[in-house]
Amino acid sequence: MKSIVSSFDVDHRTLREGIYLRSTYKINDTQSVLSWDLRFCAPADKKPLSAGAVHTIEHLMAYWLRLDGHIGSSIVSFCPMGCLTGFYLSTMNDITAEDIKNAIGKVAREVFPLKSKEEIVGMTEIQCGNPALFDIDGANEAISRYYDILFK
């Protein structure tokens, strides 16, 4: 039976790392929202990211991707997956996997590796519900590994 949640229709035992268009939702005749799966870890490997690494990457990507001159104004949301194997990126209209790959690559090259918590955008008690949850080493490792997956 097909699920009303598109990610539940994917066989996670065979899913690999990468960028996948998960679903497209038509808003009207001219607008669509595309839901992208940014898979950092293969679920079957049973080696998810740490919660702190996910939180760190979420803050940085949610901020820096929006500054990208090409995809920034098309971003609807950047959210972590509950299984800690990646992120969902929602965009409007004509954004492609190649556009996302290039934007992520730019952030990976220009923002990472992190050296201190002060480099994590929005990680204060005013801006975040859990500013003590971060993992600089885990985020650096995850971004480096994902960059290699995308650009090999």
Protein Blocks (a to p, Z undefined) as FASTA:
>chain_A
ZZfblklmpcfklpccddddfbdcdfblmbccddddddfbdfklopacdfklmmmmmmmm
mmmmmmpmklmmmpfbdcddfklpaccdddehjacfklmmmmmmmmmmmmmccfbfklpg
hiafklpcblmbccfklmmmmmmmmmmmmmZZ
